[in-house]
Amino acid sequence: MTVLARGVTLAQGDIMDREEGVDIGLWERCANEDQLYAWVQNFLQLRMPRRGVCAGHQSPFEYLKHAYFEPGKDVVVWAPRGGGKTRLGAAATLLDLLHKPGVCVRILGGSLEQSLRMWEHLLPDITIYCKDKIDGKLGARRFRLVNGSSAGVVTQSQRAVRGLRVQKLRCDEVEMFDRRVWEAAQLITKTRPADAKTGEPAISGVVEAFSTLHRPGGLMESIVDNAKETGVRVIRWCVLEVLQKCPRERDCAACPLDEDCHGIAKKDCDGFLSIDDAIAMKRRVSRETWEAEMLCRRPSRTGRVFGTFDVDVHVREELPAADAGSPQIDPKAEGMYLGIDFGFRNPFVCLWIWRDRHGRSIVIDEYVQSEVDLAGHIEAIRARPHGGAVRVTCDPAGCARNEQTGTSNVQRLRDAGFKVACRASRIPDGLEMIRAGLRSGTGQVSLFIHPRCKQLILAMRTYHYGDRDRAEVPAKDGPDHLVDALRYYFVSRDAGEGKVGWY
């Protein structure tokens, strides 16, 4: 959040301009949110609305309240690019250092450069307000105040994170984090108990995560999903929560922001981002990027293999009723199919797919397991209560003989009583068949997934193309195994007997 102006150096107990009649000293602990709001405006000149302006969103001030008043819980901040999250993290750190003697704060960014951005917001505040309160030297990446509070920057590595013991860990732009570093960071916070001698209250050990959310299946999305399941608070705001108040004379009908704003900026907005800057940014990017990174609605679909996959359309507990007069493509083909992708260290995947006589398919169950022999997988498949399968569709590579057993995986499935089909095809051809099931050229949807198939749903949402040098080839980074099992079903479900693919 841009600092409009900073005050002059103040001695302890000094008071700057009164905000709404609230007097609060620099080193005085805020007793309520009115005092906190006045402190932030008076000493840091940060401007923001007190309440969120969009449905389901909160004001950035909600984060400061959460961080300052010690609810003892982690928090996730989902905010737009340039939405003030880094500046607010620095402001929360300053408040901790001044008002919570003995607190230990560390800043961890998705890269050292990102860590230093929050640090670079903090250092000028420290220089202005705490110049004579620094214990020793003001280090390039760490300092300590005479009240025992300290802050520092941590590099993005497990070695730097492990062994730390701090009360506040502020993680900036976690979308860029290495997942292993994020996991290690969850174990470094420690609550400091209340001090009976000084009367200082306890300081909770918490992890705070700040980021945009623009990558489907990325770390930030998994953090947000996990927070919802575990009750960790998610504070979200978008560009409208930080947009400046719109002048009445501005014509809404001619404004590119009107389709998002709908007049809110004239009534409720009171932030720091200029309307002209917001318009300029919107004109530079696609609608997809604008909605993902500025309106904070959903991750971007850019680069996704299945851009038409929509949870609201394709995830359902049963097939919808067939339209009157829908042709019966092949009544004999109706029944349960299995789509299998072989693997040992990589997961073995089996999908149970019901196909109706109208050619529509619904994946009703999934099995994903690593480091188990095929015999164990066969036993697990038989244990599922879905009955026998019309046929098993699988990877043609499963026809190769195993060097140890001398028998192919396909033959072992056949010996177990399954009727197996596997037809060779190009990956793009199989993916196009899945896309047609998601939405055909005439708009028909014939592929659905049961809500219990959580890993397949995630794979459909996150399966993406690789780097620029292989832009037409999907990345092999996890979701591909479930998609492969589905692809084998589409490619081989209609394979006839004999030379076309039966084994």
C-alpha positions as CSV (number, residue, x, y, z in Angstrom):
1,M,0.0,0.0,0.0
2,T,1.6,3.3,-1.1
3,V,2.6,5.6,1.7
4,L,1.2,9.0,0.8
5,A,3.5,10.8,3.3
6,R,5.5,10.1,6.4
7,G,5.5,12.2,9.5
8,V,8.5,13.6,11.2
9,T,10.5,11.9,13.9
10,L,8.5,11.6,17.1
11,A,9.5,11.1,20.7
12,Q,7.7,8.5,22.8
13,G,4.2,9.5,23.7
14,D,3.9,12.2,20.9
15,I,0.6,12.4,19.1
16,M,0.1,13.3,15.5
17,D,-3.0,14.7,13.8
18,R,-6.2,13.5,15.5
19,E,-8.3,11.1,13.6
20,E,-12.0,11.2,14.4
21,G,-11.1,12.7,17.8
22,V,-9.0,9.7,18.8
23,D,-5.7,10.4,20.5
24,I,-3.1,7.7,20.5
25,G,0.6,7.8,21.2
26,L,3.3,6.2,19.0
27,W,4.4,3.6,21.7
28,E,0.9,3.3,23.3
29,R,-0.8,0.0,22.8
30,C,-4.1,0.3,21.0
31,A,-7.1,-0.7,23.0
32,N,-9.6,-1.0,20.2
33,E,-10.0,-0.9,16.5
34,D,-10.7,2.8,16.5
35,Q,-7.4,3.5,18.1
36,L,-5.7,1.1,15.7
37,Y,-7.2,2.8,12.7
38,A,-6.2,6.2,14.0
39,W,-2.7,5.0,14.7
40,V,-2.2,3.7,11.2
41,Q,-3.6,6.8,9.6
42,N,-1.8,9.3,11.8
43,F,1.6,7.7,11.9
44,L,1.8,5.8,8.6
45,Q,-0.7,7.8,6.5
46,L,-2.2,4.6,5.1
47,R,-5.6,5.1,3.6
48,M,-8.1,2.3,3.3
49,P,-11.9,1.7,4.0
50,R,-12.9,0.3,7.3
51,R,-15.1,-2.3,5.7
52,G,-15.0,-4.4,2.5
53,V,-16.9,-3.1,-0.5
54,C,-17.5,-6.3,-2.4
55,A,-19.7,-9.2,-1.3
56,G,-17.6,-11.8,0.6
57,H,-14.5,-9.5,0.7
58,Q,-12.9,-7.7,3.7
59,S,-11.1,-4.5,4.0
60,P,-7.3,-4.6,4.3
61,F,-7.8,-3.1,7.7
62,E,-9.3,-6.5,8.8
63,Y,-5.9,-8.0,8.4
64,L,-4.3,-5.4,10.6
65,K,-7.0,-6.0,13.3
66,H,-6.4,-9.7,13.1
67,A,-2.6,-9.4,13.3
68,Y,-2.6,-6.8,16.1
69,F,-5.3,-8.1,18.5
70,E,-3.8,-11.6,18.8
71,P,-6.6,-14.0,18.2
72,G,-4.0,-16.7,18.3
73,K,-4.8,-18.1,14.8
74,D,-2.9,-18.2,11.5
75,V,-4.3,-16.1,8.7
76,V,-4.2,-16.2,4.9
77,V,-4.4,-13.0,3.0
78,W,-5.6,-13.3,-0.6
79,A,-5.2,-9.9,-2.3
80,P,-4.5,-8.4,-5.7
81,R,-1.3,-7.3,-7.4
82,G,-0.4,-3.9,-5.9
83,G,-3.2,-4.3,-3.3
84,G,-1.0,-3.3,-0.4
85,K,-0.4,-6.7,1.2
86,T,3.4,-6.2,1.4
87,R,3.0,-2.7,2.9
88,L,0.5,-3.9,5.4
89,G,2.8,-6.7,6.4
90,A,5.4,-4.1,7.2
91,A,2.9,-2.0,9.1
92,A,1.8,-5.0,11.2
93,T,5.5,-5.7,11.9
94,L,6.1,-2.2,13.1
95,L,3.1,-2.3,15.4
96,D,4.3,-5.6,16.8
97,L,7.8,-4.3,17.4
98,L,6.6,-1.1,19.2
99,H,3.7,-2.4,21.1
100,K,4.7,-6.0,22.0
101,P,8.0,-6.0,23.8
102,G,10.1,-9.1,23.2
103,V,8.3,-10.2,20.1
104,C,10.4,-11.9,17.4
105,V,9.2,-11.4,13.8
106,R,10.7,-12.9,10.6
107,I,9.8,-12.1,7.0
108,L,10.0,-14.9,4.5
109,G,9.3,-14.2,0.8
110,G,8.9,-16.3,-2.3
111,S,12.4,-15.1,-3.1
112,L,15.0,-13.1,-1.3
113,E,13.9,-10.1,-3.5
114,Q,10.3,-10.6,-2.3
115,S,11.4,-10.8,1.3
116,L,13.4,-7.5,0.9
117,R,10.3,-5.7,-0.5
118,M,8.5,-5.9,2.9
119,W,11.8,-5.2,4.6
120,E,12.3,-2.1,2.5
121,H,8.9,-0.8,3.6
122,L,9.8,-1.5,7.2
123,L,13.2,0.1,7.4
124,P,12.1,3.7,6.7
125,D,9.5,3.4,9.4
126,I,12.1,2.1,11.9
127,T,14.5,4.9,10.9
128,I,11.8,7.6,11.5
129,Y,10.2,6.3,14.6
130,C,12.8,4.1,16.4
131,K,16.2,5.6,15.5
132,D,17.1,6.1,19.2
133,K,15.5,2.8,20.2
134,I,17.7,0.4,18.2
135,D,19.8,-2.0,20.3
136,G,23.2,-2.0,18.5
137,K,23.4,-1.5,14.8
138,L,20.6,-1.5,12.2
139,G,21.6,-4.5,10.2
140,A,21.0,-5.0,6.5
141,R,18.6,-7.9,7.3
142,R,18.1,-7.9,11.0
143,F,17.8,-5.6,14.0
144,R,16.7,-5.5,17.6
145,L,15.0,-2.7,19.7
146,V,15.9,-1.9,23.3
147,N,12.5,-3.3,24.4
148,G,13.6,-6.7,23.3
149,S,11.6,-6.9,20.0
150,S,13.4,-8.0,16.9
151,A,12.8,-8.5,13.2
152,G,14.7,-10.0,10.3
153,V,14.6,-11.4,6.8
154,V,14.7,-15.2,6.0
155,T,15.9,-16.5,2.7
156,Q,13.8,-19.0,0.8
157,S,15.5,-22.3,1.8
158,Q,14.9,-25.1,4.2
159,R,18.3,-24.5,5.8
160,A,17.4,-20.9,6.7
161,V,13.9,-21.8,8.0
162,R,14.7,-24.9,10.1
163,G,15.8,-24.2,13.6
164,L,14.1,-20.8,13.9
165,R,11.8,-20.1,16.8
166,V,9.7,-16.9,16.4
167,Q,6.3,-15.6,17.3
168,K,5.4,-14.1,13.9
169,L,6.3,-15.5,10.5
170,R,5.1,-13.3,7.7
171,C,5.2,-15.2,4.4
172,D,5.0,-12.8,1.4
173,E,3.9,-14.1,-2.1
174,V,3.6,-17.7,-1.1
175,E,2.5,-18.6,-4.6
176,M,6.2,-18.5,-5.4
177,F,7.3,-20.7,-2.4
178,D,9.0,-24.0,-2.7
179,R,6.4,-26.4,-1.1
180,R,9.1,-28.0,1.0
181,V,10.1,-24.7,2.5
182,W,6.4,-23.9,3.2
183,E,6.0,-27.2,5.0
184,A,9.2,-26.6,7.1
185,A,8.0,-23.0,7.9
186,Q,4.9,-24.4,9.6
187,L,7.0,-25.7,12.5
188,I,9.0,-22.7,13.6
189,T,6.5,-20.5,15.5
190,K,6.3,-20.5,19.3
191,T,4.0,-18.6,21.6
192,R,5.6,-16.4,24.2
193,P,3.7,-16.8,27.5
194,A,2.5,-13.8,29.5
195,D,5.0,-12.2,31.8
196,A,3.6,-11.9,35.3
197,K,6.3,-9.5,36.4
198,T,5.8,-6.9,33.7
199,G,2.2,-7.6,33.0
200,E,2.9,-8.1,29.3
201,P,0.3,-10.4,27.7
202,A,1.1,-13.6,25.8
203,I,2.2,-13.2,22.2
204,S,0.8,-16.0,19.9
205,G,2.9,-18.0,17.6
206,V,1.3,-17.6,14.1
207,V,2.1,-18.0,10.5
208,E,0.7,-15.4,8.1
209,A,0.5,-16.1,4.4
210,F,0.1,-13.3,1.8
211,S,-0.3,-13.8,-1.9
212,T,-2.3,-13.4,-5.1
213,L,-4.0,-16.6,-6.3
214,H,-3.4,-17.0,-10.0
215,R,-2.1,-20.6,-10.5
216,P,-4.7,-23.3,-10.6
217,G,-3.5,-26.1,-8.3
218,G,-0.7,-23.9,-7.0
219,L,0.5,-23.6,-3.5
220,M,-1.7,-20.6,-2.6
221,E,-4.8,-22.4,-3.8
222,S,-4.0,-25.4,-1.7
223,I,-3.4,-23.2,1.3
224,V,-6.7,-21.4,0.8
225,D,-8.5,-24.8,0.4
226,N,-6.8,-26.2,3.5
227,A,-7.6,-23.0,5.5
228,K,-11.3,-23.4,4.7
229,E,-11.2,-27.1,5.9
230,T,-9.3,-26.3,9.1
231,G,-11.0,-23.1,10.1
232,V,-8.0,-20.8,9.5
233,R,-9.2,-17.3,8.6
234,V,-8.9,-16.2,4.9
235,I,-9.0,-12.5,4.4
236,R,-9.6,-11.5,0.8
237,W,-9.8,-8.2,-0.9
238,C,-9.7,-7.1,-4.5
239,V,-8.7,-3.9,-6.4
240,L,-12.1,-2.3,-5.4
241,E,-11.2,-2.5,-1.7
242,V,-8.1,-0.3,-2.4
243,L,-9.5,1.9,-5.2
244,Q,-9.8,5.6,-4.5
245,K,-13.2,7.3,-4.2
246,C,-14.6,8.1,-7.6
247,P,-15.5,11.8,-8.3
248,R,-19.2,12.3,-8.9
249,E,-18.6,14.0,-12.2
250,R,-16.9,11.0,-13.7
251,D,-19.2,9.2,-16.3
252,C,-19.7,5.6,-15.3
253,A,-21.1,4.6,-18.6
254,A,-17.8,5.5,-20.3
255,C,-15.6,3.9,-17.7
256,P,-13.9,0.5,-18.4
257,L,-14.2,-0.3,-14.7
258,D,-18.0,0.0,-14.6
259,E,-18.6,-3.7,-15.4
260,D,-16.7,-4.5,-12.2
261,C,-17.5,-1.5,-10.1
262,H,-21.3,-0.8,-10.8
263,G,-21.0,2.5,-9.0
264,I,-19.3,1.2,-5.8
265,A,-16.4,3.5,-6.2
266,K,-18.6,6.5,-5.9
267,K,-20.2,5.3,-2.7
268,D,-18.0,3.0,-0.7
269,C,-14.4,3.1,-2.0
270,D,-11.8,5.1,-0.1
271,G,-8.4,3.6,-0.9
272,F,-5.1,4.6,-2.4
273,L,-5.1,3.2,-5.9
274,S,-6.0,5.9,-8.5
275,I,-8.8,5.1,-10.9
276,D,-6.7,6.1,-13.9
277,D,-4.0,3.6,-12.8
278,A,-6.5,0.8,-12.4
279,I,-8.0,1.5,-15.9
280,A,-4.5,1.5,-17.4
281,M,-3.7,-1.8,-15.8
282,K,-7.0,-3.4,-17.0
283,R,-6.3,-2.3,-20.5
284,R,-2.9,-4.0,-20.5
285,V,-4.0,-7.5,-19.5
286,S,-6.5,-10.1,-20.6
287,R,-9.9,-10.4,-18.9
288,E,-8.7,-13.8,-17.6
289,T,-5.7,-12.1,-15.9
290,W,-7.7,-9.2,-14.6
291,E,-10.3,-11.5,-12.9
292,A,-7.6,-13.7,-11.4
293,E,-5.0,-11.2,-10.2
294,M,-7.0,-8.0,-9.6
295,L,-10.6,-9.1,-8.9
296,C,-9.4,-12.2,-7.0
297,R,-12.3,-14.3,-8.3
298,R,-10.5,-17.5,-9.3
299,P,-7.1,-18.8,-10.6
300,S,-6.3,-18.0,-14.2
301,R,-7.2,-20.6,-16.8
302,T,-4.4,-19.5,-19.1
303,G,-2.3,-22.5,-20.1
304,R,-4.8,-25.0,-18.9
305,V,-5.4,-28.1,-21.1
306,F,-9.1,-28.2,-20.1
307,G,-10.1,-24.6,-20.1
308,T,-13.8,-25.5,-20.5
309,F,-13.9,-27.7,-17.3
310,D,-16.3,-26.1,-14.9
311,V,-17.0,-27.5,-11.5
312,D,-20.5,-26.1,-11.5
313,V,-21.3,-27.9,-14.8
314,H,-19.2,-31.1,-14.8
315,V,-19.2,-32.2,-11.1
316,R,-22.4,-33.9,-10.1
317,E,-23.5,-37.0,-8.2
318,E,-25.4,-38.5,-11.2
319,L,-26.0,-38.1,-14.9
320,P,-28.6,-35.5,-15.7
321,A,-31.8,-36.8,-17.2
322,A,-31.5,-37.4,-20.9
323,D,-33.2,-35.0,-23.3
324,A,-36.4,-36.2,-24.9
325,G,-35.5,-37.9,-28.1
326,S,-31.8,-38.3,-27.4
327,P,-30.5,-41.0,-29.6
328,Q,-29.3,-44.3,-28.1
329,I,-25.8,-44.5,-29.5
330,D,-25.2,-48.1,-28.5
331,P,-27.3,-49.8,-25.8
332,K,-24.9,-52.7,-25.7
333,A,-22.0,-50.4,-24.7
334,E,-23.9,-49.2,-21.5
335,G,-22.2,-50.3,-18.3
336,M,-19.1,-49.8,-16.1
337,Y,-15.6,-49.2,-17.5
338,L,-12.3,-49.0,-15.8
339,G,-9.6,-46.5,-17.0
340,I,-6.2,-47.5,-15.7
341,D,-2.8,-45.9,-15.8
342,F,0.0,-48.2,-14.6
343,G,2.6,-47.1,-12.1
344,F,4.7,-48.1,-9.1
345,R,6.6,-45.2,-7.8
346,N,4.4,-42.9,-9.9
347,P,0.8,-43.6,-8.8
348,F,-1.3,-46.4,-10.2
349,V,-4.6,-44.9,-11.1
350,C,-8.0,-46.6,-11.7
351,L,-11.2,-44.7,-12.6
352,W,-14.7,-46.3,-12.5
353,I,-16.6,-44.8,-15.3
354,W,-20.3,-45.4,-16.0
355,R,-21.4,-45.1,-19.6
356,D,-25.0,-44.8,-20.5
357,R,-26.8,-45.8,-23.8
358,H,-26.7,-42.2,-25.0
359,G,-22.9,-42.1,-25.0
360,R,-22.6,-40.0,-21.8
361,S,-20.0,-40.8,-19.2
362,I,-19.7,-40.1,-15.4
363,V,-16.6,-41.0,-13.4
364,I,-18.1,-42.3,-10.2
365,D,-14.9,-43.3,-8.2
366,E,-11.1,-43.2,-8.2
367,Y,-8.3,-45.2,-6.8
368,V,-4.8,-43.6,-6.6
369,Q,-2.0,-45.5,-4.9
370,S,1.8,-45.7,-5.2
371,E,4.4,-48.4,-4.4
372,V,2.0,-51.3,-4.4
373,D,2.3,-54.4,-6.6
374,L,-0.4,-55.0,-9.3
375,A,-1.8,-57.9,-7.3
376,G,-2.6,-55.5,-4.5
377,H,-4.2,-53.1,-6.9
378,I,-6.4,-55.8,-8.4
379,E,-7.5,-56.8,-4.9
380,A,-8.4,-53.2,-4.1
381,I,-10.3,-52.8,-7.3
382,R,-12.3,-55.9,-6.6
383,A,-13.1,-54.6,-3.1
384,R,-14.9,-51.5,-4.5
385,P,-18.7,-52.0,-4.5
386,H,-19.3,-51.1,-8.2
387,G,-19.7,-54.5,-9.7
388,G,-18.0,-56.0,-12.8
389,A,-16.7,-53.9,-15.7
390,V,-17.7,-54.1,-19.3
391,R,-14.0,-53.7,-20.1
392,V,-10.8,-52.3,-18.7
393,T,-9.1,-49.6,-20.8
394,C,-5.4,-48.9,-20.1
395,D,-2.0,-47.8,-21.3
396,P,-0.7,-49.8,-24.4
397,A,2.7,-49.8,-22.7
398,G,1.1,-52.3,-20.2
399,C,1.4,-55.0,-23.0
400,A,5.2,-55.1,-22.5
401,R,6.5,-58.0,-20.5
402,N,7.8,-57.3,-17.1
403,E,11.5,-58.1,-16.8
404,Q,11.1,-59.9,-13.5
405,T,7.8,-61.8,-13.9
406,G,8.0,-62.3,-17.7
407,T,4.3,-61.4,-17.9
408,S,2.7,-58.1,-19.0
409,N,0.4,-56.1,-16.8
410,V,-2.3,-56.5,-19.4
411,Q,-1.9,-60.3,-19.3
412,R,-2.1,-60.2,-15.5
413,L,-5.3,-58.2,-15.6
414,R,-6.7,-60.7,-18.2
415,D,-5.7,-63.7,-15.9
416,A,-7.6,-61.9,-13.1
417,G,-10.8,-62.1,-15.3
418,F,-10.9,-58.6,-16.8
419,K,-11.5,-58.0,-20.5
420,V,-8.8,-55.5,-21.4
421,A,-8.6,-53.0,-24.4
422,C,-5.7,-50.7,-25.1
423,R,-5.3,-48.8,-28.3
424,A,-2.3,-46.7,-29.2
425,S,-3.0,-43.0,-29.9
426,R,-1.4,-39.6,-29.9
427,I,-1.7,-37.7,-26.7
428,P,-3.3,-34.7,-28.4
429,D,-6.0,-36.9,-30.0
430,G,-7.0,-38.4,-26.6
431,L,-7.1,-34.9,-25.0
432,E,-9.3,-33.7,-27.8
433,M,-11.8,-36.5,-27.1
434,I,-11.9,-35.5,-23.4
435,R,-12.5,-31.8,-24.5
436,A,-15.4,-32.9,-26.7
437,G,-16.9,-34.7,-23.7
438,L,-16.6,-31.6,-21.6
439,R,-18.2,-29.5,-24.3
440,S,-18.7,-30.4,-27.9
441,G,-18.7,-28.0,-30.8
442,T,-22.5,-27.8,-30.5
443,G,-22.4,-27.1,-26.8
444,Q,-23.3,-30.6,-25.6
445,V,-21.8,-31.9,-22.3
446,S,-21.3,-35.7,-22.1
447,L,-18.6,-36.1,-19.4
448,F,-19.3,-35.7,-15.7
449,I,-17.4,-36.5,-12.5
450,H,-18.8,-37.4,-9.1
451,P,-17.7,-35.1,-6.2
452,R,-16.0,-38.0,-4.4
453,C,-13.3,-38.0,-7.2
454,K,-11.4,-35.1,-5.7
455,Q,-8.0,-36.0,-7.2
456,L,-9.4,-36.2,-10.7
457,I,-11.3,-33.0,-10.3
458,L,-8.1,-31.3,-9.1
459,A,-6.3,-32.8,-12.1
460,M,-8.9,-31.5,-14.6
461,R,-8.6,-28.0,-13.1
462,T,-4.8,-27.9,-13.0
463,Y,-3.5,-30.0,-15.9
464,H,-1.5,-27.5,-17.9
465,Y,0.9,-27.1,-20.7
466,G,4.7,-27.2,-20.2
467,D,7.3,-24.6,-20.7
468,R,7.6,-22.4,-23.8
469,D,10.0,-24.8,-25.6
470,R,7.3,-27.5,-25.4
471,A,4.2,-25.3,-25.4
472,E,1.9,-28.0,-27.0
473,V,2.9,-30.7,-24.6
474,P,1.2,-31.0,-21.2
475,A,3.5,-30.9,-18.2
476,K,4.3,-34.2,-16.5
477,D,4.1,-33.0,-12.9
478,G,1.4,-35.0,-11.1
479,P,-2.1,-34.4,-12.6
480,D,-1.1,-36.2,-15.8
481,H,-1.6,-39.7,-14.3
482,L,-5.3,-39.2,-13.6
483,V,-5.8,-37.6,-16.9
484,D,-4.0,-40.4,-18.7
485,A,-6.4,-42.9,-17.1
486,L,-9.3,-40.9,-18.4
487,R,-7.7,-40.5,-21.8
488,Y,-7.2,-44.3,-22.1
489,Y,-10.9,-44.8,-21.5
490,F,-11.9,-42.4,-24.3
491,V,-9.4,-43.8,-26.7
492,S,-10.1,-47.5,-26.1
493,R,-13.7,-47.8,-24.9
494,D,-14.9,-48.6,-28.4
495,A,-12.0,-50.7,-29.5
496,G,-13.2,-53.8,-31.4
497,E,-11.7,-57.2,-31.2
498,G,-8.7,-58.5,-33.0
499,K,-6.0,-56.2,-34.5
500,V,-7.5,-52.9,-33.4
501,G,-6.5,-53.2,-29.8
502,W,-7.9,-56.2,-27.9
503,Y,-5.4,-58.2,-25.8
